[in-house]
Amino acid sequence: MRVLVTGARGKVGRATVAAFQEAGHDVRATDLTPPVFERPEEGEANYVQADLSEAGDAFAVVRGAEAVVHTAAIPEPTSNPPHVVFQNNLMATFNTLEAAIRFGVPRFVNTSSETVPGFFFPERPFLPDYVPVDEEHPIRPQDPYATAKYFGE
């Protein structure tokens, strides 16, 4: 299967690329940063640098994929201004999903974050309304990363 993994230079993305390669799939890996090699070795993923917040880049890398695993996001905390993190992360998800829909990609996995409920790295600490916390618990994202991930869900 031809699999596109976005955010391939990140922690989750690297592990995802490795798992699909080990399973024998044809992997295309993409991230904002340039590749660390000139050309792939035999059996390595084909790496493409792309800014998925730009629709043209997203459509270019999604074309031909049979599955997309979307792990791309600027993580928090970073030195990036909050509006840059939010805009990049939300638009990258929107554009990648839109491209997958338009190209008829039958499988799309969108990764979210444990920061969405607001318990991790809170700017305004609070206790859960109840424990154990489940999917019905109110969502209180507290930073641009968590908010964009929540909207992406």
Rosetta constraint file for C-alpha pairs under 8 A:
AtomPair CA 1 CA 25 HARMONIC 5.24 0.50
AtomPair CA 1 CA 26 HARMONIC 5.99 0.50
AtomPair CA 1 CA 66 HARMONIC 6.24 0.50
AtomPair CA 1 CA 67 HARMONIC 7.54 0.50
AtomPair CA 2 CA 25 HARMONIC 6.30 0.50
AtomPair CA 2 CA 26 HARMONIC 4.77 0.50
AtomPair CA 2 CA 27 HARMONIC 5.94 0.50
AtomPair CA 2 CA 28 HARMONIC 7.48 0.50
AtomPair CA 2 CA 64 HARMONIC 7.46 0.50
AtomPair CA 2 CA 65 HARMONIC 5.21 0.50
AtomPair CA 2 CA 66 HARMONIC 5.18 0.50
AtomPair CA 2 CA 67 HARMONIC 6.55 0.50
AtomPair CA 3 CA 20 HARMONIC 7.81 0.50
AtomPair CA 3 CA 25 HARMONIC 6.92 0.50
AtomPair CA 3 CA 26 HARMONIC 6.16 0.50
AtomPair CA 3 CA 27 HARMONIC 4.92 0.50
AtomPair CA 3 CA 28 HARMONIC 6.16 0.50
AtomPair CA 3 CA 65 HARMONIC 5.63 0.50
AtomPair CA 3 CA 66 HARMONIC 5.94 0.50
AtomPair CA 3 CA 67 HARMONIC 4.83 0.50
AtomPair CA 3 CA 68 HARMONIC 5.75 0.50
AtomPair CA 3 CA 69 HARMONIC 7.44 0.50
AtomPair CA 4 CA 27 HARMONIC 5.94 0.50
AtomPair CA 4 CA 28 HARMONIC 4.79 0.50
AtomPair CA 4 CA 29 HARMONIC 5.90 0.50
AtomPair CA 4 CA 30 HARMONIC 7.58 0.50
AtomPair CA 4 CA 61 HARMONIC 7.58 0.50
AtomPair CA 4 CA 62 HARMONIC 6.79 0.50
AtomPair CA 4 CA 65 HARMONIC 6.04 0.50
AtomPair CA 4 CA 66 HARMONIC 7.95 0.50
AtomPair CA 4 CA 67 HARMONIC 6.28 0.50
AtomPair CA 4 CA 68 HARMONIC 4.75 0.50
AtomPair CA 4 CA 69 HARMONIC 6.19 0.50
AtomPair CA 5 CA 13 HARMONIC 6.59 0.50
AtomPair CA 5 CA 16 HARMONIC 7.21 0.50
AtomPair CA 5 CA 17 HARMONIC 6.49 0.50
AtomPair CA 5 CA 27 HARMONIC 7.21 0.50
AtomPair CA 5 CA 28 HARMONIC 6.30 0.50
AtomPair CA 5 CA 29 HARMONIC 4.95 0.50
AtomPair CA 5 CA 30 HARMONIC 6.33 0.50
AtomPair CA 5 CA 68 HARMONIC 6.03 0.50
AtomPair CA 5 CA 69 HARMONIC 4.88 0.50
AtomPair CA 5 CA 70 HARMONIC 6.02 0.50
AtomPair CA 5 CA 71 HARMONIC 7.07 0.50
AtomPair CA 6 CA 13 HARMONIC 6.73 0.50
AtomPair CA 6 CA 29 HARMONIC 6.08 0.50
AtomPair CA 6 CA 30 HARMONIC 4.93 0.50
AtomPair CA 6 CA 31 HARMONIC 5.98 0.50
AtomPair CA 6 CA 68 HARMONIC 7.73 0.50
AtomPair CA 6 CA 69 HARMONIC 6.40 0.50
AtomPair CA 6 CA 70 HARMONIC 4.95 0.50
AtomPair CA 6 CA 71 HARMONIC 5.39 0.50
AtomPair CA 6 CA 72 HARMONIC 5.06 0.50
AtomPair CA 7 CA 12 HARMONIC 7.93 0.50
AtomPair CA 7 CA 13 HARMONIC 5.25 0.50
AtomPair CA 7 CA 14 HARMONIC 7.99 0.50
AtomPair CA 7 CA 29 HARMONIC 7.62 0.50
AtomPair CA 7 CA 30 HARMONIC 5.99 0.50
AtomPair CA 7 CA 31 HARMONIC 4.75 0.50
AtomPair CA 7 CA 32 HARMONIC 7.56 0.50
AtomPair CA 7 CA 70 HARMONIC 6.99 0.50
AtomPair CA 7 CA 71 HARMONIC 5.02 0.50
AtomPair CA 7 CA 72 HARMONIC 3.61 0.50
AtomPair CA 7 CA 73 HARMONIC 6.67 0.50
AtomPair CA 8 CA 12 HARMONIC 7.65 0.50
AtomPair CA 8 CA 13 HARMONIC 4.08 0.50
AtomPair CA 8 CA 14 HARMONIC 5.15 0.50
AtomPair CA 8 CA 16 HARMONIC 7.77 0.50
AtomPair CA 8 CA 17 HARMONIC 6.76 0.50
AtomPair CA 8 CA 29 HARMONIC 5.40 0.50
AtomPair CA 8 CA 30 HARMONIC 5.48 0.50
AtomPair CA 8 CA 31 HARMONIC 5.61 0.50
AtomPair CA 8 CA 71 HARMONIC 7.45 0.50
AtomPair CA 8 CA 72 HARMONIC 7.32 0.50
AtomPair CA 9 CA 13 HARMONIC 6.06 0.50
AtomPair CA 9 CA 14 HARMONIC 5.72 0.50
AtomPair CA 9 CA 30 HARMONIC 7.74 0.50
AtomPair CA 9 CA 31 HARMONIC 6.17 0.50
AtomPair CA 9 CA 33 HARMONIC 7.75 0.50
AtomPair CA 10 CA 14 HARMONIC 5.86 0.50
AtomPair CA 10 CA 72 HARMONIC 7.67 0.50
AtomPair CA 11 CA 15 HARMONIC 6.51 0.50
AtomPair CA 12 CA 16 HARMONIC 6.10 0.50
AtomPair CA 12 CA 71 HARMONIC 6.73 0.50
AtomPair CA 13 CA 17 HARMONIC 6.12 0.50
AtomPair CA 13 CA 71 HARMONIC 5.80 0.50
AtomPair CA 13 CA 72 HARMONIC 7.52 0.50
AtomPair CA 14 CA 18 HARMONIC 6.23 0.50
AtomPair CA 15 CA 19 HARMONIC 6.15 0.50
AtomPair CA 16 CA 20 HARMONIC 6.26 0.50
AtomPair CA 17 CA 21 HARMONIC 6.12 0.50
AtomPair CA 17 CA 27 HARMONIC 6.84 0.50
AtomPair CA 17 CA 29 HARMONIC 7.04 0.50
AtomPair CA 17 CA 45 HARMONIC 7.39 0.50
AtomPair CA 18 CA 22 HARMONIC 6.01 0.50
AtomPair CA 19 CA 23 HARMONIC 6.24 0.50
AtomPair CA 20 CA 24 HARMONIC 6.44 0.50
AtomPair CA 20 CA 25 HARMONIC 5.49 0.50
AtomPair CA 20 CA 26 HARMONIC 7.81 0.50
AtomPair CA 20 CA 27 HARMONIC 6.93 0.50
AtomPair CA 21 CA 25 HARMONIC 5.34 0.50
AtomPair CA 21 CA 26 HARMONIC 6.88 0.50
AtomPair CA 21 CA 27 HARMONIC 6.53 0.50
AtomPair CA 21 CA 43 HARMONIC 7.54 0.50
AtomPair CA 21 CA 44 HARMONIC 7.43 0.50
AtomPair CA 21 CA 45 HARMONIC 7.38 0.50
AtomPair CA 26 CA 45 HARMONIC 7.20 0.50
AtomPair CA 27 CA 44 HARMONIC 7.90 0.50
AtomPair CA 27 CA 45 HARMONIC 4.98 0.50
AtomPair CA 27 CA 46 HARMONIC 6.43 0.50
AtomPair CA 28 CA 45 HARMONIC 5.47 0.50
AtomPair CA 28 CA 46 HARMONIC 4.74 0.50
AtomPair CA 28 CA 47 HARMONIC 5.88 0.50
AtomPair CA 28 CA 48 HARMONIC 7.29 0.50
AtomPair CA 29 CA 45 HARMONIC 6.09 0.50
AtomPair CA 29 CA 46 HARMONIC 5.97 0.50
AtomPair CA 29 CA 47 HARMONIC 4.67 0.50
AtomPair CA 29 CA 48 HARMONIC 6.19 0.50
AtomPair CA 30 CA 47 HARMONIC 5.63 0.50
AtomPair CA 30 CA 48 HARMONIC 4.84 0.50
AtomPair CA 30 CA 49 HARMONIC 5.47 0.50
AtomPair CA 30 CA 50 HARMONIC 6.23 0.50
AtomPair CA 30 CA 61 HARMONIC 7.66 0.50
AtomPair CA 31 CA 48 HARMONIC 7.08 0.50
AtomPair CA 31 CA 49 HARMONIC 5.38 0.50
AtomPair CA 31 CA 50 HARMONIC 5.77 0.50
AtomPair CA 31 CA 51 HARMONIC 7.17 0.50
AtomPair CA 31 CA 72 HARMONIC 7.02 0.50
AtomPair CA 32 CA 49 HARMONIC 5.68 0.50
AtomPair CA 32 CA 50 HARMONIC 5.33 0.50
AtomPair CA 32 CA 51 HARMONIC 5.33 0.50
AtomPair CA 32 CA 52 HARMONIC 7.83 0.50
AtomPair CA 33 CA 49 HARMONIC 6.19 0.50
AtomPair CA 33 CA 50 HARMONIC 7.84 0.50
AtomPair CA 34 CA 48 HARMONIC 7.84 0.50
AtomPair CA 34 CA 49 HARMONIC 5.42 0.50
AtomPair CA 35 CA 47 HARMONIC 6.48 0.50
AtomPair CA 35 CA 48 HARMONIC 7.37 0.50
AtomPair CA 35 CA 49 HARMONIC 6.85 0.50
AtomPair CA 39 CA 46 HARMONIC 7.97 0.50
AtomPair CA 40 CA 44 HARMONIC 5.48 0.50
AtomPair CA 40 CA 45 HARMONIC 6.55 0.50
AtomPair CA 40 CA 46 HARMONIC 6.14 0.50
AtomPair CA 40 CA 47 HARMONIC 7.53 0.50
AtomPair CA 48 CA 61 HARMONIC 7.48 0.50
AtomPair CA 50 CA 57 HARMONIC 5.57 0.50
AtomPair CA 50 CA 58 HARMONIC 7.25 0.50
AtomPair CA 50 CA 61 HARMONIC 7.62 0.50
AtomPair CA 51 CA 57 HARMONIC 5.92 0.50
AtomPair CA 51 CA 58 HARMONIC 7.20 0.50
AtomPair CA 51 CA 92 HARMONIC 7.65 0.50
AtomPair CA 52 CA 57 HARMONIC 5.65 0.50
AtomPair CA 52 CA 58 HARMONIC 4.73 0.50
AtomPair CA 52 CA 88 HARMONIC 7.85 0.50
AtomPair CA 52 CA 91 HARMONIC 7.35 0.50
AtomPair CA 52 CA 92 HARMONIC 4.50 0.50
AtomPair CA 52 CA 93 HARMONIC 7.69 0.50
AtomPair CA 52 CA 95 HARMONIC 6.60 0.50
AtomPair CA 52 CA 96 HARMONIC 6.68 0.50
AtomPair CA 53 CA 57 HARMONIC 7.83 0.50
AtomPair CA 53 CA 58 HARMONIC 7.36 0.50
AtomPair CA 53 CA 87 HARMONIC 7.67 0.50
AtomPair CA 53 CA 88 HARMONIC 5.34 0.50
AtomPair CA 53 CA 89 HARMONIC 7.30 0.50
AtomPair CA 53 CA 90 HARMONIC 7.80 0.50
AtomPair CA 53 CA 91 HARMONIC 4.78 0.50
AtomPair CA 53 CA 92 HARMONIC 4.09 0.50
AtomPair CA 53 CA 93 HARMONIC 7.75 0.50
AtomPair CA 53 CA 95 HARMONIC 6.58 0.50
AtomPair CA 54 CA 58 HARMONIC 6.44 0.50
AtomPair CA 54 CA 91 HARMONIC 7.68 0.50
AtomPair CA 54 CA 92 HARMONIC 7.29 0.50
AtomPair CA 54 CA 95 HARMONIC 7.28 0.50
AtomPair CA 55 CA 59 HARMONIC 6.11 0.50
AtomPair CA 55 CA 95 HARMONIC 5.36 0.50
AtomPair CA 55 CA 96 HARMONIC 7.75 0.50
AtomPair CA 56 CA 60 HARMONIC 6.10 0.50
AtomPair CA 57 CA 61 HARMONIC 6.35 0.50
AtomPair CA 58 CA 62 HARMONIC 6.13 0.50
AtomPair CA 58 CA 92 HARMONIC 7.57 0.50
AtomPair CA 58 CA 95 HARMONIC 5.90 0.50
AtomPair CA 58 CA 96 HARMONIC 5.28 0.50
AtomPair CA 58 CA 99 HARMONIC 6.59 0.50
AtomPair CA 59 CA 63 HARMONIC 6.05 0.50
AtomPair CA 59 CA 95 HARMONIC 7.53 0.50
AtomPair CA 59 CA 96 HARMONIC 7.02 0.50
AtomPair CA 59 CA 99 HARMONIC 5.08 0.50
AtomPair CA 59 CA 100 HARMONIC 7.90 0.50
AtomPair CA 62 CA 68 HARMONIC 7.47 0.50
AtomPair CA 62 CA 96 HARMONIC 7.08 0.50
AtomPair CA 62 CA 99 HARMONIC 6.32 0.50
AtomPair CA 62 CA 100 HARMONIC 6.30 0.50
AtomPair CA 62 CA 103 HARMONIC 7.84 0.50
AtomPair CA 63 CA 99 HARMONIC 7.70 0.50
AtomPair CA 63 CA 100 HARMONIC 7.87 0.50
AtomPair CA 63 CA 103 HARMONIC 6.63 0.50
AtomPair CA 64 CA 103 HARMONIC 7.88 0.50
AtomPair CA 65 CA 105 HARMONIC 6.51 0.50
AtomPair CA 66 CA 105 HARMONIC 5.37 0.50
AtomPair CA 66 CA 106 HARMONIC 6.44 0.50
AtomPair CA 66 CA 107 HARMONIC 6.75 0.50
AtomPair CA 67 CA 105 HARMONIC 6.05 0.50
AtomPair CA 67 CA 106 HARMONIC 6.47 0.50
AtomPair CA 67 CA 107 HARMONIC 4.60 0.50
AtomPair CA 67 CA 108 HARMONIC 5.80 0.50
AtomPair CA 68 CA 100 HARMONIC 7.57 0.50
AtomPair CA 68 CA 105 HARMONIC 7.62 0.50
AtomPair CA 68 CA 107 HARMONIC 6.29 0.50
AtomPair CA 68 CA 108 HARMONIC 4.81 0.50
AtomPair CA 68 CA 109 HARMONIC 6.19 0.50
AtomPair CA 69 CA 108 HARMONIC 5.98 0.50
AtomPair CA 69 CA 109 HARMONIC 4.70 0.50
AtomPair CA 69 CA 110 HARMONIC 6.21 0.50
AtomPair CA 69 CA 111 HARMONIC 7.69 0.50
AtomPair CA 70 CA 93 HARMONIC 7.41 0.50
AtomPair CA 70 CA 96 HARMONIC 7.73 0.50
AtomPair CA 70 CA 108 HARMONIC 7.52 0.50
AtomPair CA 70 CA 109 HARMONIC 6.00 0.50
AtomPair CA 70 CA 110 HARMONIC 4.94 0.50
AtomPair CA 70 CA 111 HARMONIC 6.17 0.50
AtomPair CA 71 CA 110 HARMONIC 6.68 0.50
AtomPair CA 71 CA 111 HARMONIC 5.47 0.50
AtomPair CA 72 CA 89 HARMONIC 7.48 0.50
AtomPair CA 72 CA 92 HARMONIC 7.49 0.50
AtomPair CA 72 CA 93 HARMONIC 7.94 0.50
AtomPair CA 73 CA 85 HARMONIC 7.98 0.50
AtomPair CA 73 CA 88 HARMONIC 7.32 0.50
AtomPair CA 73 CA 89 HARMONIC 5.07 0.50
AtomPair CA 73 CA 92 HARMONIC 7.67 0.50
AtomPair CA 73 CA 145 HARMONIC 7.97 0.50
AtomPair CA 74 CA 78 HARMONIC 7.85 0.50
AtomPair CA 74 CA 85 HARMONIC 5.89 0.50
AtomPair CA 74 CA 88 HARMONIC 7.30 0.50
AtomPair CA 74 CA 89 HARMONIC 6.43 0.50
AtomPair CA 74 CA 145 HARMONIC 7.40 0.50
AtomPair CA 75 CA 85 HARMONIC 7.68 0.50
AtomPair CA 75 CA 145 HARMONIC 6.41 0.50
AtomPair CA 76 CA 85 HARMONIC 7.99 0.50
AtomPair CA 76 CA 143 HARMONIC 8.00 0.50
AtomPair CA 76 CA 145 HARMONIC 5.98 0.50
AtomPair CA 80 CA 84 HARMONIC 6.29 0.50
AtomPair CA 80 CA 85 HARMONIC 6.44 0.50
AtomPair CA 81 CA 85 HARMONIC 6.61 0.50
AtomPair CA 82 CA 86 HARMONIC 6.23 0.50
AtomPair CA 82 CA 143 HARMONIC 7.81 0.50
AtomPair CA 82 CA 144 HARMONIC 5.75 0.50
AtomPair CA 83 CA 87 HARMONIC 5.92 0.50
AtomPair CA 83 CA 144 HARMONIC 7.23 0.50
AtomPair CA 84 CA 88 HARMONIC 5.88 0.50
AtomPair CA 85 CA 89 HARMONIC 5.99 0.50
AtomPair CA 85 CA 144 HARMONIC 6.21 0.50
AtomPair CA 85 CA 145 HARMONIC 6.26 0.50
AtomPair CA 86 CA 90 HARMONIC 5.96 0.50
AtomPair CA 86 CA 144 HARMONIC 4.93 0.50
AtomPair CA 86 CA 145 HARMONIC 6.01 0.50
AtomPair CA 86 CA 147 HARMONIC 7.42 0.50
AtomPair CA 86 CA 148 HARMONIC 5.56 0.50
AtomPair CA 87 CA 91 HARMONIC 5.84 0.50
AtomPair CA 87 CA 148 HARMONIC 7.91 0.50
AtomPair CA 88 CA 92 HARMONIC 5.80 0.50
AtomPair CA 89 CA 93 HARMONIC 6.33 0.50
AtomPair CA 89 CA 145 HARMONIC 7.20 0.50
AtomPair CA 89 CA 148 HARMONIC 6.00 0.50
AtomPair CA 89 CA 149 HARMONIC 7.38 0.50
AtomPair CA 90 CA 94 HARMONIC 6.21 0.50
AtomPair CA 90 CA 148 HARMONIC 5.07 0.50
AtomPair CA 90 CA 149 HARMONIC 7.15 0.50
AtomPair CA 90 CA 151 HARMONIC 7.20 0.50
AtomPair CA 90 CA 152 HARMONIC 6.38 0.50
AtomPair CA 91 CA 95 HARMONIC 5.85 0.50
AtomPair CA 92 CA 96 HARMONIC 5.99 0.50
AtomPair CA 93 CA 97 HARMONIC 6.05 0.50
AtomPair CA 93 CA 110 HARMONIC 7.97 0.50
AtomPair CA 93 CA 152 HARMONIC 6.30 0.50
AtomPair CA 94 CA 98 HARMONIC 5.95 0.50
AtomPair CA 94 CA 152 HARMONIC 7.40 0.50
AtomPair CA 95 CA 99 HARMONIC 6.04 0.50
AtomPair CA 96 CA 100 HARMONIC 6.21 0.50
AtomPair CA 97 CA 101 HARMONIC 6.16 0.50
AtomPair CA 97 CA 108 HARMONIC 7.60 0.50
AtomPair CA 98 CA 102 HARMONIC 6.13 0.50
AtomPair CA 99 CA 103 HARMONIC 6.05 0.50
AtomPair CA 100 CA 104 HARMONIC 5.96 0.50
AtomPair CA 100 CA 105 HARMONIC 4.97 0.50
AtomPair CA 100 CA 106 HARMONIC 7.99 0.50
AtomPair CA 100 CA 108 HARMONIC 7.49 0.50
AtomPair CA 101 CA 105 HARMONIC 6.18 0.50
AtomPair CA 110 CA 152 HARMONIC 7.92 0.50
AtomPair CA 110 CA 153 HARMONIC 7.57 0.50
AtomPair CA 112 CA 116 HARMONIC 7.67 0.50
AtomPair CA 112 CA 149 HARMONIC 5.52 0.50
AtomPair CA 112 CA 150 HARMONIC 7.28 0.50
AtomPair CA 112 CA 152 HARMONIC 7.66 0.50
AtomPair CA 112 CA 153 HARMONIC 6.94 0.50
AtomPair CA 113 CA 146 HARMONIC 7.02 0.50
AtomPair CA 113 CA 149 HARMONIC 6.66 0.50
AtomPair CA 114 CA 120 HARMONIC 7.04 0.50
AtomPair CA 115 CA 119 HARMONIC 6.42 0.50
AtomPair CA 115 CA 120 HARMONIC 5.17 0.50
AtomPair CA 115 CA 121 HARMONIC 7.28 0.50
AtomPair CA 115 CA 141 HARMONIC 6.73 0.50
AtomPair CA 115 CA 146 HARMONIC 5.40 0.50
AtomPair CA 116 CA 139 HARMONIC 6.67 0.50
AtomPair CA 116 CA 140 HARMONIC 6.83 0.50
AtomPair CA 116 CA 141 HARMONIC 4.87 0.50
AtomPair CA 116 CA 142 HARMONIC 7.86 0.50
AtomPair CA 116 CA 146 HARMONIC 4.69 0.50
AtomPair CA 116 CA 147 HARMONIC 6.69 0.50
AtomPair CA 116 CA 149 HARMONIC 6.69 0.50
AtomPair CA 116 CA 150 HARMONIC 5.78 0.50
AtomPair CA 117 CA 137 HARMONIC 7.95 0.50
AtomPair CA 117 CA 138 HARMONIC 7.17 0.50
AtomPair CA 117 CA 139 HARMONIC 4.50 0.50
AtomPair CA 117 CA 140 HARMONIC 5.12 0.50
AtomPair CA 117 CA 141 HARMONIC 5.52 0.50
AtomPair CA 118 CA 122 HARMONIC 5.90 0.50
AtomPair CA 118 CA 139 HARMONIC 6.77 0.50
AtomPair CA 118 CA 140 HARMONIC 4.82 0.50
AtomPair CA 118 CA 141 HARMONIC 4.40 0.50
AtomPair CA 118 CA 142 HARMONIC 5.57 0.50
AtomPair CA 118 CA 146 HARMONIC 7.55 0.50
AtomPair CA 119 CA 125 HARMONIC 7.38 0.50
AtomPair CA 119 CA 126 HARMONIC 7.37 0.50
AtomPair CA 119 CA 127 HARMONIC 7.72 0.50
AtomPair CA 119 CA 128 HARMONIC 7.76 0.50
AtomPair CA 122 CA 126 HARMONIC 7.91 0.50
AtomPair CA 122 CA 142 HARMONIC 5.86 0.50
AtomPair CA 122 CA 143 HARMONIC 7.79 0.50
AtomPair CA 123 CA 142 HARMONIC 6.13 0.50
AtomPair CA 123 CA 143 HARMONIC 7.48 0.50
AtomPair CA 124 CA 142 HARMONIC 7.40 0.50
AtomPair CA 128 CA 133 HARMONIC 7.16 0.50
AtomPair CA 129 CA 137 HARMONIC 7.38 0.50
AtomPair CA 130 CA 137 HARMONIC 7.82 0.50
AtomPair CA 133 CA 137 HARMONIC 6.10 0.50
AtomPair CA 141 CA 146 HARMONIC 5.18 0.50
AtomPair CA 141 CA 147 HARMONIC 5.29 0.50
AtomPair CA 141 CA 150 HARMONIC 7.43 0.50
AtomPair CA 142 CA 146 HARMONIC 6.52 0.50
AtomPair CA 142 CA 147 HARMONIC 6.96 0.50
AtomPair CA 143 CA 147 HARMONIC 6.12 0.50
AtomPair CA 144 CA 148 HARMONIC 6.01 0.50
AtomPair CA 145 CA 149 HARMONIC 6.22 0.50
AtomPair CA 146 CA 150 HARMONIC 6.07 0.50
AtomPair CA 147 CA 151 HARMONIC 6.24 0.50
AtomPair CA 148 CA 152 HARMONIC 6.05 0.50
AtomPair CA 149 CA 153 HARMONIC 6.41 0.50
